[in-house]
Amino acid sequence: MGQSLPQPTESELEILHVLWDHGPSSVRFVNEVLQAQRPVGYTTTLKLMQIMHDKGLLERDEDKRTHIYTAAISEEKAQQKLLSRFLQKTFKGSASKLVLQALGQQQPSKAELDEIRALLDNLEEKDSNG
């Protein structure tokens, strides 16, 4: 199932974020969260979530009168898929070009630099051991 899942659209990602943040939810709840960010009709949210279910992006529990939807893909897996696609299309697969561009856009905080440094140390350690 993992490889065959389609790339979520921007609107679908908004819905996935609600489900990742709040867990299994009804269409009404998801719509209320989205409404707090921008105007979106209930029927639009319902239709999108039905399409996402048909695509395999959402799972639906139909045991109760109100259907409860759950994300069928983890946030981490979605991020990996989207980043991989973005990296290929925008930076010709070069992670270093992506990182240099991102760091050039704004000054990272000390905590972010420490996290990046730890990640680089970890990658170097794996490289020298493997």
GROMACS elastic network, one bead per residue, 0.5 to 0.9 nm:
[ bonds ]
;  ai    aj funct       b0    kb
    1     4     6  0.54574   500
    1     5     6  0.64626   500
    1    56     6  0.85376   500
    2     5     6  0.59082   500
    2    73     6  0.77695   500
    2    77     6  0.84041   500
    3     6     6  0.82603   500
    4    56     6  0.89373   500
    5     8     6  0.86503   500
    5    55     6  0.72911   500
    5    56     6  0.64548   500
    5    57     6  0.67556   500
    5    73     6  0.82586   500
    6    55     6  0.70550   500
    6    56     6  0.80150   500
    6    57     6  0.76019   500
    7    57     6  0.89921   500
    7    78     6  0.80278   500
    7    81     6  0.74998   500
    7    82     6  0.70945   500
    8    11     6  0.78947   500
    8    12     6  0.54335   500
    8    13     6  0.58430   500
    8    16     6  0.87387   500
    8    52     6  0.84134   500
    8    57     6  0.77485   500
    8    78     6  0.81637   500
    8    82     6  0.84473   500
    9    12     6  0.50243   500
    9    13     6  0.60715   500
    9    14     6  0.87177   500
   10    13     6  0.50512   500
   10    14     6  0.64521   500
   10    15     6  0.89617   500
   11    14     6  0.51582   500
   11    15     6  0.66506   500
   11    16     6  0.88207   500
   11    48     6  0.81196   500
   12    15     6  0.51632   500
   12    16     6  0.62126   500
   12    17     6  0.86588   500
   12    48     6  0.71477   500
   12    49     6  0.78535   500
   12    52     6  0.72583   500
   12    57     6  0.87166   500
   13    17     6  0.60615   500
   13    18     6  0.86648   500
   13    78     6  0.89607   500
   14    17     6  0.51722   500
   14    18     6  0.65241   500
   14    19     6  0.89276   500
   14    34     6  0.76749   500
   15    18     6  0.51895   500
   15    19     6  0.64522   500
   15    20     6  0.86831   500
   15    30     6  0.68383   500
   15    31     6  0.85644   500
   15    34     6  0.77684   500
   15    45     6  0.83012   500
   15    48     6  0.86769   500
   15    49     6  0.77985   500
   15    71     6  0.88638   500
   16    19     6  0.50764   500
   16    20     6  0.59962   500
   16    21     6  0.84663   500
   16    57     6  0.84567   500
   16    58     6  0.83300   500
   16    70     6  0.85275   500
   16    71     6  0.61471   500
   16    73     6  0.86102   500
   16    74     6  0.89788   500
   16    75     6  0.79580   500
   17    21     6  0.59583   500
   17    22     6  0.83823   500
   17    71     6  0.89247   500
   17    75     6  0.77894   500
   18    21     6  0.51936   500
   18    22     6  0.58966   500
   18    23     6  0.76768   500
   18    25     6  0.85579   500
   18    30     6  0.63565   500
   18    33     6  0.71436   500
   18    34     6  0.79709   500
   19    22     6  0.51982   500
   19    24     6  0.59991   500
   19    25     6  0.66192   500
   19    30     6  0.75713   500
   19    69     6  0.78982   500
   19    70     6  0.63541   500
   19    71     6  0.61076   500
   20    23     6  0.55867   500
   20    24     6  0.82542   500
   20    70     6  0.83591   500
   20    71     6  0.69390   500
   20    74     6  0.76223   500
   20    75     6  0.66922   500
   22    25     6  0.72772   500
   23    69     6  0.86987   500
   23    70     6  0.67982   500
   23    71     6  0.81389   500
   24    68     6  0.60892   500
   24    69     6  0.54282   500
   24    71     6  0.75836   500
   25    28     6  0.81553   500
   25    29     6  0.62162   500
   25    30     6  0.65960   500
   25    67     6  0.82933   500
   25    68     6  0.51630   500
   25    69     6  0.54305   500
   25    70     6  0.68096   500
   26    29     6  0.52795   500
   26    30     6  0.63700   500
   26    31     6  0.86025   500
   26    66     6  0.67369   500
   26    67     6  0.60565   500
   26    69     6  0.61145   500
   27    30     6  0.51332   500
   27    31     6  0.60166   500
   27    32     6  0.85850   500
   27    42     6  0.77328   500
   27    45     6  0.68571   500
   27    46     6  0.59767   500
   27    49     6  0.75193   500
   27    66     6  0.85234   500
   27    67     6  0.76606   500
   27    68     6  0.74076   500
   27    69     6  0.74854   500
   28    31     6  0.50959   500
   28    32     6  0.61935   500
   28    33     6  0.88017   500
   28    42     6  0.69540   500
   28    45     6  0.84111   500
   28    46     6  0.82629   500
   29    32     6  0.50790   500
   29    33     6  0.63849   500
   29    34     6  0.86911   500
   30    33     6  0.52518   500
   30    34     6  0.62524   500
   30    35     6  0.85689   500
   30    45     6  0.77138   500
   31    34     6  0.50263   500
   31    35     6  0.59284   500
   31    36     6  0.86925   500
   31    40     6  0.72270   500
   31    41     6  0.74285   500
   31    42     6  0.59162   500
   31    44     6  0.88287   500
   31    45     6  0.60173   500
   31    46     6  0.82128   500
   32    36     6  0.64774   500
   32    40     6  0.89109   500
   32    42     6  0.84683   500
   33    36     6  0.53452   500
   33    37     6  0.71278   500
   34    37     6  0.53239   500
   34    38     6  0.63455   500
   34    39     6  0.75686   500
   34    40     6  0.68566   500
   34    45     6  0.87021   500
   35    38     6  0.51140   500
   35    39     6  0.51751   500
   35    40     6  0.57340   500
   35    41     6  0.79995   500
   36    39     6  0.76648   500
   37    40     6  0.89083   500
   40    43     6  0.86298   500
   40    44     6  0.68248   500
   40    45     6  0.72305   500
   41    44     6  0.52135   500
   41    45     6  0.64738   500
   41    46     6  0.87055   500
   42    45     6  0.51579   500
   42    46     6  0.60870   500
   42    47     6  0.85895   500
   43    47     6  0.60011   500
   43    48     6  0.84665   500
   44    47     6  0.52129   500
   44    48     6  0.61325   500
   44    49     6  0.85748   500
   45    48     6  0.51420   500
   45    49     6  0.60888   500
   45    50     6  0.85639   500
   46    49     6  0.52073   500
   46    50     6  0.61636   500
   46    51     6  0.86541   500
   47    50     6  0.50986   500
   47    51     6  0.62038   500
   47    52     6  0.85745   500
   48    51     6  0.50911   500
   48    52     6  0.60917   500
   48    53     6  0.85770   500
   49    53     6  0.60858   500
   49    54     6  0.85832   500
   49    57     6  0.88319   500
   49    58     6  0.73765   500
   49    69     6  0.81479   500
   50    53     6  0.50199   500
   50    54     6  0.62546   500
   50    55     6  0.86706   500
   50    58     6  0.84005   500
   51    54     6  0.50021   500
   51    55     6  0.61852   500
   51    56     6  0.86391   500
   51    57     6  0.86968   500
   51    58     6  0.89012   500
   52    56     6  0.61788   500
   52    57     6  0.50841   500
   52    58     6  0.56469   500
   52    59     6  0.86714   500
   53    56     6  0.50844   500
   53    57     6  0.56999   500
   53    59     6  0.59323   500
   53    60     6  0.70349   500
   53    69     6  0.84081   500
   53    72     6  0.86956   500
   54    57     6  0.76671   500
   54    58     6  0.79163   500
   55    58     6  0.77424   500
   56    59     6  0.69969   500
   56    72     6  0.67425   500
   56    73     6  0.87255   500
   57    70     6  0.87624   500
   57    71     6  0.62847   500
   57    72     6  0.50867   500
   57    73     6  0.63366   500
   58    69     6  0.63253   500
   58    70     6  0.55480   500
   58    73     6  0.76229   500
   59    68     6  0.83525   500
   59    69     6  0.56158   500
   59    70     6  0.51342   500
   59    71     6  0.62546   500
   59    72     6  0.56388   500
   60    67     6  0.64550   500
   60    68     6  0.56597   500
   60    70     6  0.63690   500
   60    71     6  0.89414   500
   61    64     6  0.74628   500
   61    66     6  0.87563   500
   61    67     6  0.56504   500
   61    68     6  0.51092   500
   61    69     6  0.63235   500
   61    70     6  0.81054   500
   62    65     6  0.71373   500
   62    66     6  0.73338   500
   62    68     6  0.68873   500
   62    69     6  0.89078   500
   63    66     6  0.82465   500
   63    67     6  0.73402   500
   63    68     6  0.86896   500
   64    67     6  0.62171   500
   64    68     6  0.80383   500
   70    73     6  0.89200   500
   71    74     6  0.69155   500
   71    75     6  0.86765   500
   73    76     6  0.83247   500
   73    77     6  0.64428   500
   73    78     6  0.64834   500
   74    77     6  0.52100   500
   74    78     6  0.62276   500
   74    79     6  0.85797   500
   75    78     6  0.51701   500
   75    79     6  0.61121   500
   75    80     6  0.86261   500
   76    79     6  0.50861   500
   76    80     6  0.61789   500
   76    81     6  0.87085   500
   77    80     6  0.50755   500
   77    81     6  0.62438   500
   77    82     6  0.86303   500
   78    81     6  0.51574   500
   78    82     6  0.60776   500
   78    83     6  0.83912   500
   79    82     6  0.51781   500
   79    83     6  0.58308   500
   79    84     6  0.83015   500
   80    83     6  0.52234   500
   80    84     6  0.59568   500
   80    85     6  0.85599   500
   81    84     6  0.52187   500
   81    85     6  0.62488   500
   81    86     6  0.86051   500
   82    85     6  0.51831   500
   82    86     6  0.60455   500
   82    87     6  0.84516   500
   83    87     6  0.58376   500
   83    88     6  0.84841   500
   84    87     6  0.50799   500
   84    88     6  0.62295   500
   84    89     6  0.86485   500
   84    93     6  0.78297   500
   85    88     6  0.52575   500
   85    89     6  0.61416   500
   85    90     6  0.83765   500
   85    93     6  0.87135   500
   86    89     6  0.52157   500
   86    90     6  0.56493   500
   86    91     6  0.75383   500
   86    92     6  0.89434   500
   86    93     6  0.84829   500
   87    90     6  0.54688   500
   87    91     6  0.51299   500
   87    92     6  0.63462   500
   87    93     6  0.50045   500
   87    94     6  0.67090   500
   87    95     6  0.68702   500
   87    98     6  0.72013   500
   88    91     6  0.58171   500
   88    94     6  0.76028   500
   89    92     6  0.58960   500
   89    93     6  0.74647   500
   90    93     6  0.77861   500
   90    94     6  0.89750   500
   90    98     6  0.85143   500
   91    94     6  0.54291   500
   91    95     6  0.74597   500
   91    96     6  0.89548   500
   91    97     6  0.64531   500
   91    98     6  0.64069   500
   92    95     6  0.88053   500
   92    97     6  0.89879   500
   93    97     6  0.86948   500
   93    98     6  0.88277   500
   94    97     6  0.54236   500
   94    98     6  0.66143   500
   94    99     6  0.89391   500
   95    98     6  0.50907   500
   95    99     6  0.62252   500
   95   100     6  0.86255   500
   96    99     6  0.51048   500
   96   100     6  0.60438   500
   96   101     6  0.84440   500
   97   100     6  0.51995   500
   97   101     6  0.60344   500
   97   102     6  0.85126   500
   98   101     6  0.52093   500
   98   102     6  0.61110   500
   98   103     6  0.86310   500
   99   102     6  0.50633   500
   99   103     6  0.60569   500
   99   104     6  0.84184   500
  100   103     6  0.52135   500
  100   104     6  0.60151   500
  100   105     6  0.87610   500
  101   104     6  0.50972   500
  101   105     6  0.64587   500
  102   105     6  0.53802   500
  102   106     6  0.73093   500
  103   106     6  0.59399   500
  103   107     6  0.66284   500
  103   108     6  0.68828   500
  104   107     6  0.72765   500
  108   111     6  0.80252   500
  108   112     6  0.57778   500
  108   113     6  0.62242   500
  109   112     6  0.50869   500
  109   113     6  0.61976   500
  109   114     6  0.85831   500
  110   113     6  0.50519   500
  110   114     6  0.61116   500
  110   115     6  0.85869   500
  111   114     6  0.50679   500
  111   115     6  0.61944   500
  111   116     6  0.86484   500
  112   116     6  0.61312   500
  112   117     6  0.85109   500
  113   116     6  0.50080   500
  113   117     6  0.59968   500
  113   118     6  0.85300   500
  114   117     6  0.50114   500
  114   118     6  0.61374   500
  114   119     6  0.85843   500
  115   118     6  0.51375   500
  115   119     6  0.62044   500
  115   120     6  0.86759   500
  116   119     6  0.50394   500
  116   120     6  0.61739   500
  116   121     6  0.86023   500
  117   120     6  0.50983   500
  117   121     6  0.61353   500
  117   122     6  0.85617   500
  118   121     6  0.50434   500
  118   122     6  0.61092   500
  118   123     6  0.86069   500
  119   122     6  0.50460   500
  119   123     6  0.61772   500
  119   124     6  0.86411   500
  120   123     6  0.50175   500
  120   124     6  0.61110   500
  120   125     6  0.85143   500
  121   124     6  0.51308   500
  121   125     6  0.61236   500
  121   126     6  0.86615   500
  122   125     6  0.50924   500
  122   126     6  0.62432   500
  122   127     6  0.86048   500
  123   126     6  0.51379   500
  123   127     6  0.61110   500
  123   128     6  0.87034   500
  124   128     6  0.61867   500
  124   129     6  0.85740   500
  125   128     6  0.52745   500
  125   129     6  0.61637   500
  125   130     6  0.84873   500
  126   129     6  0.51566   500
  126   130     6  0.58348   500
  127   130     6  0.53207   500
